[in-house]
Amino acid sequence: MSRILHFYKRDIFEISDHFIKVVFPFSGTDREKNTAIGDNNGDKNRILLLIEKEPNLTAKQMSEQTEFSTRKISRIVKELRESGQIARVGSARKGYWMINQ
């Protein structure tokens, strides 16, 4: 706790009878990394940005770049496909992802 207090102000802590909530401030302009953990729309946006940069990425490669599990990547890709935001062109092995506008 003392290490945290060395770098952050005390006002980031919310203390109640049953828990301590800590809200760490973050800054930066990189869209890929400027999302909160658990923010599903932010997660989808990160995947869309990856697909936009490299349409040939596999779920495993996306997982390595985002540090999400491959299962989470699969769920996000499934949601994006079902909502019509992305489509697979070609085969599952040799194809690539296309973002629908």
Stockholm file with secondary structure:
# STOCKHOLM 1.0

chainA/1-101         MSRILHFYKRDIFEISDHFIKVVFPFSGTDREKNTAIGDNNGDKNRILLLIEKEPNLTAKQMSEQTEFSTRKISRIVKELRESGQIARVGSARKGYWMINQ
#=GR chainA/1-101 SS CHHHHHHSCGGGEEECSSCEEECCCCCCCCTTTCSCTTCHHHHHHHHHHHHHHCTTCCHHHHHHHHCCCHHHHHHHHHHHHHTTSEEEESCTTTCEEEECC
#=GC SS_cons         CHHHHHHSCGGGEEECSSCEEECCCCCCCCTTTCSCTTCHHHHHHHHHHHHHHCTTCCHHHHHHHHCCCHHHHHHHHHHHHHTTSEEEESCTTTCEEEECC
//
